[in-house]
Amino acid sequence: MDSRVGVAVAAAVAVVGPGRPPAVGITPPPTYRFASMRKLFSAVFAAILLLIWSAPAFADEPEYPEYTGEEFQALYEFAVANTLPNLDAPNGLYQITGDEELDDRIWTLAFERGYVLRPTATGDLGRADGVNMQPQAADAWRALKTEARSVGMGFVVSSAYRSPQAQRTQFLTKLQGTSDKAIDLALTWYSVPGTSKHHGGYALDFRYRSGTFGEFRSTKDYAWLQEDNFAIPKTYGLIPSYPDDVASQGPNPEPWEFVWVGTGLVQCGLPQSFVSVPGPASAVLSDIEKCPGGMGLVEPPPWLGNP
Ligand SMILES: [Zn+2]
């Protein structure tokens, strides 16, 4: 037991005292019972005060700062540029429809929405729930899943790593026409090949096995995940991928998608000098020593962001 908790308990016992049990067979007079109650109340009051005083003793667990949507985005950009292993630079602009003019228009509209080129996974991928993903993401998911199941949450990972080729196929099935309106509608939810965070293998899509992504926001599982600024996913190094309060991040906000950036980065935030990367990057540095990037100026790789 922590020493301060011990002090609190000992103090409470001291106030209550060993007690003065009435003699067997004799009902104590009402005044005695009243005095006992008063003693009990003051003991409980003292114990509560002491427990409040000793509360910091329970704060040994690592603390995770609160982040805005833009700061979550900045954490991911920082991780991609500096700390996430097994990533390769993007290959440039992929062919999408085969019609050069239409592809140009799609790319223009995609960049206008805030899509950026994303790196692709290299090396051996891990696997969890029958889905390929980076090994660190797989470990995080298994740990999160154990906690989720222990409190009755049944969501699964339905998608993680996706190649640009698979992304192209998916995008084409969602593109219903060649007008700007049709293109923008597809871009609302579907990345063009080369711009999906799934290419890196650190992005996970959650949903019920029988449910759709659209339904996920209104599930108790999502309520559990987003509670207290995503407190539970953060303890596994997972953060929201397309948070609610961010404009122009490519697709509309996606409550079902999370990305692994590692617990160290989530704990420390970003160096203040990390400002030269496309997208929002103004997260707060809370603990310099813990930061993988330290306080030095972070040079993002030239391929990060739009060409
Ligand atoms: Zn996704």
Residues whose N, C-alpha, C, O or C-beta is under 5 A from the ligand:
A	BS01	ZN	D205 E257
